Amino acid sequence: MPANLPELFQQSAEKFGNRPAFVSKDETKNYKPVTFKEVYELGLNLAEALIDLGVQARENVALLADNRLEWIVSDYGILMSGAADVPRGTDITDSEIVYILNHCEAKVVFLENDKMLEKFQKNRSQFEFAKTLVIMDAKSTATGVLKLYDLIEKGKELRAKGSRKAEERVKGINSEDLFTIIYTSGTTGMPKGVMLKHSNMLHQTTSILSEMIDIKAEERMLSILPVWHVFERVFEYLAIAAGCSTYYTNVRDLRDDMKKAKPTFMASAPRLWESIYNGIYTRISDPKQTPAIRRGLFKLAYFFSKHFNASLRFLKGNKVDYTGRNPIVSLGMGIYSFVVLVLTAPLYFVLDLIVLSKIREATGGELKASVSGGGALQKHVDAFFNDIGINVLEGYGMTETSPVISVRTFKQLIQGSVGAITPQAEVQIRDDSGKVLTHMDANQKVLAGKIGQRGVIHIKGPQVMKGYYKNPETTAKVLKDGWMDTGDIGMFNFKKTLTITGRAKDTVVLLGGENVEPVPIENKLTESPYIFQCMVIGQDQKNLGAIIIPDFDKLAEWTKENGISETDKQKLIENPKVVDFYKKEIKALNNTKTGFKSFEQVTPFFLITKQFEVGDEMTNLHKMKRHLIAEKYKEKIASLYATDN
């Protein structure tokens, strides 16, 4: 096993040499491969130049760019120089770029292109440390900055003269050294720098590759998620370790690129599958696009596929069990499943060939599985794709755990769960007082407590972060005695896999994997004199919503001025004019001009009359019990999003 990530890069270059490693599109949108040996040489030359430039071992180098070949080359170079990179996408806001670059003290900053350089220059007077800029785009016309490919050539020249400083640096990298600092949203709105070690990522590549998901050298990965997110990044490193190819794509070109690349694996966020699912049903439901006979065939094919696969799942032992089924009940269900399997099999195989295989061909026809993470996959979407023959291996994790805590495998592809925990890790389910309700190890052995208990998930294992950069207080709150408090609520079901049931902390994770801190949004909305209280919602949805409690005294003034005589509170919040007024209030306060990104903006909302009160919806410290409120208004929330979609 390699001692650090650069050693992994070297071993892959030696083992897989001329195999295509990363495949990106040229100006004609045709895929062009770069081999494992070529990527390694580019990274090694860059590392040599960075060391010559003055980059020290264990210092931080910022990397502000999106998915492209130059990203992985820069990553190789920074890590092989012994430094840690601090990645972020080009959608970084002005306040974030200033905070992150100053907080991590990066002296060298890699910028994707001239547009990103403009964003940097706009805030240049506020940077305390950033002095040296490297533009990654070969087409850049910027002056007064270094160019990535010029640095690579400089390193090549140095190495031709006999310099081997990069190799010396690699030998000096300890497995406990940081390889990256990834800034995630914090509860105050300021990002937190998650410190991940080489050993964290090496655990992920080893455990997932060899013990959980069998990824072989002939696989083709499709890269669509932001590469600075640790979820996409672990898949890039998995591909490097396995010797398979990574094809870069984007949402706009996804359909065409799937046909070109014919991927066998891909990492994805729930929103991608939700979008594909909606696209399929939109086409099927439209008489102009799909004739009645084809619509009928699709419904028939899915009916047989759903029942065939449900029966097969049960007989394989992959039907989730939350309560611990009675053996007699299980026997009855087994007999029923066997009969259904036999009866549906003939038509299932015929209709699958005629109808469902055509849907699979839209993904390139060779997709073995997609690993979904970054948020919960909606049940109906999960079931649909698994039923039509596209395996969705839903996983669970967080940036602080590098990221994978658990993931479904082909052996335990259990819908309603996020799979088995990773090798060498342990998970505890604890109640509000800290009492351990369930303690499970990676071998699915119950070490304490019992299965089926719901509580807050705690994780201990080689993937857990070192801590938050320059933030020992926040680190101490979530990391105690090696145990990481995830803030998520879950349980071990009776198949001994993990099921997520909610969130104990504030962060809202959208379908696209975006992490949103609701507190700053709520604080902004309550600046309105007409909003007394509000709670941002949207967990596992496409967009944010809100529960709004009006300030009825102020609202009464507005209704009087606008000719509304209604005084009954319930009828008042149902008045279309009042609802429209609050829609405008929300838009006026929660927009890009007030500092919120598009995914941080509230769209659907509903009004309620009852205030959040201490002892009910709020703690004694006047903090909202978010999971309790979400449960209390779950029907309204479900209706809200059903209408919004």
N, C-alpha and C positions, 0 to 999 in steps of 0.2 A: 504494500500500500504506500502511495506517495506521502511524503511528510508535509507537503504544502501544495497549493494549487499550481504554481509554476512547474513543479515536478510532474503533476498530472498532465499538464500541457506537453511537457517534454516526452513523457511515456507514450502519449497518444500519437505524437508526431513520429516517433520511432516505430510504433506498432502499426499505424494506419497510413503513414507516409503519403502516398499519392491518391488516396481516397478523397472524394469531395467532402470538405468539412462544412463550409458555409457557402450558401448559394444565394446570390443577390441579383437583382435585375439591372441590366444595362439601360442605355438611353432608348433602346427599341423595345424595352419591357421583356426581353428574353433573359432567361436565367443563365448566369455565368458562375461556374464553381471556382472556389479557391480550396486547395488541398490542405490537409492537416499540416504537412511539412511547410507549405508556403505561409500559412497563418502563424505558425511557430517562429519561422525565420523573420517575418515582419515584426512580430512582437519582440523578439530578441534584439533586433536592430534598434527598435524604438527604445527599449529599455537601456541599451548602451548609450544612446543619445541623451536620454533623460538623466542618467547618472552623470554624464559629461556636463550637462546643463546645471547640475548642482542639486538634483533631487536626492534627498537623503532617505535612508532606510527608515521605515515606520512613520514617515510624514504623510500627510493627507493631500491627495491630488483630486481636484474636482473634475467631473466628467458630465457635462450638460449636453445631452444629445438623445435622439430617439434611435429606434432599431435600424441598423445599417452595418455593413461589413466593418467600417472604420471603428464602430463602437467596440466590437470584440477585439480588434487589433489594438486599440488604445487600452482596453482592459488588460490584455496580455502584457503590454509594455509596462503599464503602471505597476502591476503585480510583480513582474520579473525584475523591476528596479527595487523591489523590497518595500514599496510604498503601499498605502491603502487608498482605494478610490472612493470618491463621494459622488455617486451618480444621481442624476435627476433629469427629467424629460424637458423638452423645450417649452412645455406649457407652464413652466415655473413662473410664479407671479413676481412682481418687483420686490414685494416685501420678503418673499421666501428666498430669493436669490441673495439679497443683502444679508438676511439673517444667517442662512446656511454657510455662505462663503466666509463670513466673519467668524461664525461659531466654530467651524472646523479648521480655521486658520490656513486654508489652502493658498499656497503661493503660486502654484501652477494650475491653470484652469483650461481644460479642453472644451471648446465650443464647437457645436456641429457645423454652423454655417454663418454667413454674413448677417442673416436675420437675428440669430442668437447673439452675435457680436453687438448688434445695435442695442439689444436689451441690456447687455452688460455695460456698454458705454453710457447708457442713459443713467445708470446708477453708480458709475465709476467713482465718483467723489465720496461715496459712502463705504467703499471697501478698504479695510485696514491692512489686509495681507496680500490680496491677489495682485501680482505684478506681471507674471508671464502668461501670455495667452497663446493657445495652440488651436488653429482652425483645422477641422477635420475634413471638410469638403474640398476636394481637389479643384473644384471650379471657383473657389473663392477669389475675389479680386481685392480683398482687404490688404492694407499696408500697415506696417508697424507691428505686425504679429508674426508668430512662427507658424509654419505650415506642417501638418502632420507628415506628409510624404517627403518633405525636405528633411525632417528630423530622422525619418527612417533611412534615407540615403546617407545622412551624416553618420548614423550608427553603423551602417554597412561599411562605410569607409574606415571608421575606427576599428571595426572588427577585422577588416582586411589587413590592417597594420598590426594586428596581434592582440588588441585589447579584448579582455574577457571579464570585464567588471560585472556584467550582468550575471554570469554564472556564479561568480563569487557572492553576489547579493542573494541569489536563490539559495545557496548553501546556508546562508545565515538566517533564513526565514524559519522561525519557530512555528510549530503548529498552533500555538496559542496566540500568535500575532494576529492583528486585525487584517482582514483582506478588504473590508469595506465598511463604510458607515452609511446607512440608509436612513434618511430623514422621513419620518412619518408624522401625521398630524397629531398634535397634542390637545389635551382638554382645554387649554387656555387659548388655543389657536396657533401657538408657536410650535413648530415641528420638533420632534424628539429624534436625536441621532442614535439609531440602533447600531451597536457595535457587534459585528459578526467576525468570528475568527476563522482561520483556515480550517481548523478541526471541525467547526460547525458544518461547513459546506462539504468537506470530505466525508463526513458521516452521511450526509444526505445522498451524495452520489453513490456511495458504496451500498448503503442499506436499501435504497430504492431500486438501484440497478440490479443488484445481485440477489436480493431477498424478497422483493415485493412485486415489481413489474419487470418482466423479462424483456429488456430492450436490447436488440441485437444490432450488429454493425450495418446490416442491410436496410435498417429502418430509415425513413425519411420524416423528419420533424418539420412542422410548419410553425413559424414564429409570427404571432400576431399581437401578443400582449406587450406592453411597454417593457423594454429590456432592463430598465432601471429598477423595476419591481422585482423583488427576490423570487417570486413564483416563476416568472419567465426565465430569470437568470439561472435558477437551479436546473431548468430543462436544457438550457444551452450547455451547462457544464455536464449534465447527464449525457448529452449527445457527444460531447468531447470524450468523456470517459468510455462510452460504448463504441465510438468510432462511426457513428451515423451522421447523416447530413442534415443540416438545418437550413430550411428555405425561408427567406424573409418575405413577408407580405404585409398588407394593410387591409382595413375594412373595405375600402373602395374596390380593391382588386381581388378580394378573397375568392369569389366564385371562379374567376378565370385562373387564378393561381392554384386553386385546388385541383383543377383539371390538368394543369401543367406539371405540378409537383407530384401529384398522386400521393399525398402524405399517408403514412401508416400510423403516426402518433402526432398529437398536438396538445399543448396546454391551452386552456381556454377559460374565460370568465362566463358565469351563467348567462349574462346578457347576450352573448354570441348565439347560444343555443335557443334562447328565447326568441331572438330575431329570426333565426332560420325556421323555427317552429311556426312563428306567425306568418312568415313568408310562404311556407308550404300551405297552410290553411287558407291564406288569402287567395292563392292561386286556385286551390281546390274549390273554394266557395264561389269563385267568380265564373258564371256561365260563359262569359266571353273567352276565358282562358282554358276552361276545362268543361268539355261536353258532359251531359248528364250520365252517359254510360261510363265514362272514365271516373266521374265522381262516385258513382255507385260501386265500381270496381275497387277504388281506393278504400271506401268505407268497409267493404266486405273483406278486403285484404287485411286491413288494420284490425278488424274484429277477430279474425282467426289468429292473426299474429299475437294479439294481446292475450288471448286465452291460452294459446299454445305456450307462449313464453312464461306466462304466470304459472302454469302447471309445471313447466320444466324447472323454473326457479324453486318451487316448493320441493320437488323431488330431489333436486341437487342440494337442498338444505340452505338455500339462499333467500328464503322468505323471512323478512324481519319479524322478530317476536319481542314485543315490549312487555308482556305480562307473564311469560312462562307458561306456555300452553300445556293443557292436560294431555298426557300421552294418548288417551282414547280419542280426544278431539283431533290430535295430530294424525292418528291412524286413519280416522274418517276423512280428513282433508287429503291425506296421501292417496287413499283409494279414489276419491273424487278427482284429484289431479291426474292420476294415471288414466282414468277413463276419458277425461277431457283431452289429454294429450293424444291418446289413440284415435279419438274421434276427429280431432281437428287437424292432425298431422297431414293427411293427404292433400286437403285443400290449402292448408298453410303453405306447403312447399311449392305448390303450383302458383298460388297467388303471390308468394314472395318473389318467385322468378319473374312473373309477368309485371308486377306493380312495384313492390317495395325495393327491389334491386335497382330500379331506375332512380329512386330517391338517393340510394347509396352512391350511385354513379356520380351524382352532383358533387360529392366530396372527393372525387377522384377514383372511387370504387375500391380503394385498398386500405381505407382507414380502419385499423384494428381497434383503436380506442382513442378517446379524448379524456384527458385528466382535467376535470373542472374544479376550480378553486377561486378564492377571493370573495366568496359569498355563497349563500345557499342556493342550490338549484331548485326551482319550483317543481313540485311533485309531478304534475302532469307533463311537464317538459322532460323531466328525467325518465318517466315511464315511457313516453312516446319514443324517444331515440333508442333506448335499450330494447324496446319491443320491435322496432323495425330493423334491428341488426347493427346499430351503431353503439358500441359499448361506451358508456359514460362512467368513468372511474372517478367518482366525486371524492375530493380530498378535503382536509381541514388543516389549517395552520395559520400562522401569522408571521410578520416580518421578524419578530423577536425570536422565532423558533426556526428560522432559516430556510423555508417556512414550514415544512411538512411535519405535522404531528401524527396524522393518520391518513390513510387512503384506501379506497376499495382496491382489491386485487381481482384478477380473473377467477381465482378460486373462491373468493368471498365477495362476489359482486352483489351486495345486498342493498337494494333500494331502501331508503328510510334510514340509512346510516352513512357515515363518512369513513367507514372501513376500520381496519385494524391499525393499532398504533405501530410506529416504526421500531425496528430492532434497537435494542439497548435502552429504550425509553420506558418510562413508567408514567402512568396517569392516575391521579386521584380525583374523585368527586367529593367535594366538601360542602357542608351546609354553611349558613350565614355565620355561625359561631366558630367555624374552622374545623369542626369535627369531620373526620374522614368517613364517608358513607360507603365508598368503593375504592379499592386500590388494585389496579390491574397492571401486570407487566407485559412486555412485548410478546411473550409466549402465550398470551391470553389466559394467564393464571391469575385467579383472584387471590391477592395477598392479604386483604383485609376487607371487612364489610361484606356487602352482598350486592348482586346485580339488580338493576332496575330502579336504583335510587337517583333522584334528580338533584343536582347541585352545581356549584361552580367548578369548572375544570381547571386542574393544576397539572403541569407537566414538568418532568425532570428527565434530562437526557443530554446526550452529546450535541444536540442541535440548539440548545438554549443559549441565547446571546450572552455576551460578557456583561452587558449593561447598557445604559443610556449615556452617551458621550457627555462629559462634564455635568452630569446630572445625578449625583449619588442619592439625593433625596427621593426622586421618582423611581430610581432603580430599586432602592430599599423597599418601596411600597409594593412592587410586583415580584421581586426576587428575594426569597427567604430560604436559607438552608438549601440552595440549589433548586428550589421549586418555583416555577413561574406561574403566577396567577394570570390566567388568560382573560378573565372577565367574562367568559362565555358560560352559559348554562347548558348542561348536557347530562347524559346518562349512558351507562353501558347496557345495551339491550341483551336479550337472552341468547343472541348469537355471538356474544362477547365482542361485538364491534361497537364503535362509538356513535351516538346519536346526539346531534345538537338541537336543543329545544328553545334557545333564546339567548339574550345577552344581559349580563349583569352590569356592564359598564356603559358609558354614554355613547361610544362610537357607533355610528350607523354605517353599515356596509351595503352599498347599492349593488344591483345585479351585475354592473360592469366591473365590480371589484374596487370602486372608489371608496376610500374611507373618509367619512365626513364627521367632523365634530359638531354636534348640534348646538352646544352652548353659545358660541359666538353668534349663530344665526338667531337663536331664541332671544339673546340679549338685544340684538338689533331690532327684531320685530316688536319687542315690548317697549321700544322707544316710542312707538305710536301711542298717543294718549287714549286711543280707542281699544287697545289690546291690553287686558289685565294680566293674562297668563297665556303661555303657549308651550306646546311640546312638538318638536320636530320628529317626524316618523319617516319610514321608508326602507326599513331593514329588508334586504333582498328584493327590493322593487327597482324599477327603472329610474325613478326620480324621487326627490324628497317631497313629502307632504307635511301637513301640520294640523294639530288639534288647537283650535283657538277659543279662548274664553274672553268674550268682550268685557270692556269696562262699561257696564250698563248705564252708569250715570252720565259718562261722556257720550255714549251712544244715544241716550235720550235727547241730549242737546242737538245732535246731528239730525235725528229723526224729526224733531220739531222744526228745524230749519228747512228740512226737505219735504215737509208736508206728509209725513207718515204718522198716523195717529195711534197705531198699534202699541199697546203697553205690555201685553202678555209676552214674557221673555222667549218662550218656545216658539210662538208664532213669529216673533220679531226676527229670530235668527234664521227662519225659513223664508223670510221675505226676499224676493229676488234682488230688490234694490240694495238691501243691506248686505247680502252675499257679494254682490258686485262691488260695493263700496270696500269691503274687506279685501277683495281680490286686488283692487287698486292700491290699498294701503300696503299690502305685502309686496307688490311689485315695486313700489316707490322706495321701500327700505332694503329689499333683498335683491340686488342686481349687480352687474359687473362694475358699475360706477361706484358702488359702495363697498367694493373689494371682494365680491363673491364670484367664484367660477361658475360656469353654466350648471355643473352638476351639484353645486351648493345652493341652488335656487329652488325655493318652494313653489310647486305648481298646484297640485290638488290640496284641498283643505276642507275641514268642516268645523262648524261652530257648535259649541255646547254651552249650556247655561250654568252647570255646576262648577264651582271653583275647586281647584286642587287644594286639599286641606291636610294639615298635620294630623297624623294618626290614621289617615286614609290613603290619599295618593302621595303624601309627602312624609319625609322623615322629620325627626325633631330638629334637624339642622336645616329644614326647609328645602331639602333636595328631593327632586321628583323620583318616585319609584317607577322608573320607566317601564320595566317589564310588567308591573302590576297595572299601570295605566293602559299599556298596549293590550293586555289581556281583557281589561274591563271594557274597552271600546273595540275589540277585535272585529265584531260584526260590522261596525261603522267603517272601520279601516278597510276591511275586505270589500265592502260595497263601494267605498271611495275609489279604490284602485281598479275595481271591476269597471266602474263608470269611466275612469280616466283612460283606461286601455281601449 
